Amino acid sequence: MLLALVGGWFVITLQTPRVASSAFKQRLRVGMTLGDVVVASFDAGPHLVFVRAVDGAPELLVYGSTVRAGSERAEGATAVRELLERKAAELRVNSLRVMFRFSLPVYSSIVVRFGPDGRVAAIEGPFSRGD
């Protein structure tokens, strides 16, 4: 009985990141702004956001429902969206990698690429650890 429970938990654990990343991807659309994408990630399950920006751009950190853009910080959907909309041109983000994880070293990620206009140009993935 215990072996069956542990086996079931293990199988679910392996599937959880891919399910979460696929669900998140379904909420994204080409043409969305940086603020739209970041706010969409807030309730997407346990994840990390890795930002790739143009060299020399201010640092952008996303953690939980909080964002730090350069020296400014915002928390919550409305404040984050406002901050990112105001600073989008200055931040010059090329892409975001949103990596979903669970308790094991298993992950699945979505890459969101932004065009020169600062809007989503492409959505790629999900990519899993073995990809």
BELDAHU-V506176 format. One record per residue. N is the residue number from 0. RES is the residue in three letters. SS is DSSP state (A for helix, B for strand, O for the rest). Layout:
# BELDAHU-V506176
N,RES,SS  N,RES,SS
This chain:
# BELDAHU-V506176
0,MET,O  1,LEU,A  2,LEU,A  3,ALA,A  4,LEU,A  5,VAL,A  6,GLY,A  7,GLY,A  8,TRP,A  9,PHE,A  10,VAL,A  11,ILE,A  12,THR,A  13,LEU,A  14,GLN,A  15,THR,A  16,PRO,A  17,ARG,A  18,VAL,A  19,ALA,A  20,SER,A  21,SER,A  22,ALA,A  23,PHE,A  24,LYS,A  25,GLN,A  26,ARG,O  27,LEU,O  28,ARG,O  29,VAL,O  30,GLY,O  31,MET,O  32,THR,B  33,LEU,A  34,GLY,A  35,ASP,A  36,VAL,A  37,VAL,A  38,VAL,A  39,ALA,A  40,SER,A  41,PHE,O  42,ASP,O  43,ALA,O  44,GLY,O  45,PRO,O  46,HIS,B  47,LEU,B  48,VAL,B  49,PHE,B  50,VAL,B  51,ARG,B  52,ALA,B  53,VAL,O  54,ASP,O  55,GLY,O  56,ALA,O  57,PRO,O  58,GLU,O  59,LEU,B  60,LEU,B  61,VAL,B  62,TYR,B  63,GLY,O  64,SER,O  65,THR,B  66,VAL,B  67,ARG,B  68,ALA,B  69,GLY,O  70,SER,O  71,GLU,B  72,ARG,B  73,ALA,B  74,GLU,B  75,GLY,O  76,ALA,A  77,THR,A  78,ALA,A  79,VAL,A  80,ARG,A  81,GLU,A  82,LEU,A  83,LEU,A  84,GLU,A  85,ARG,A  86,LYS,A  87,ALA,A  88,ALA,A  89,GLU,A  90,LEU,A  91,ARG,O  92,VAL,B  93,ASN,B  94,SER,B  95,LEU,B  96,ARG,B  97,VAL,B  98,MET,B  99,PHE,B  100,ARG,B  101,PHE,O  102,SER,O  103,LEU,O  104,PRO,O  105,VAL,O  106,TYR,B  107,SER,B  108,SER,B  109,ILE,B  110,VAL,B  111,VAL,B  112,ARG,B  113,PHE,B  114,GLY,O  115,PRO,O  116,ASP,O  117,GLY,O  118,ARG,B  119,VAL,B  120,ALA,B  121,ALA,B  122,ILE,B  123,GLU,B  124,GLY,B  125,PRO,B  126,PHE,B  127,SER,B  128,ARG,O  129,GLY,O  130,ASP,O
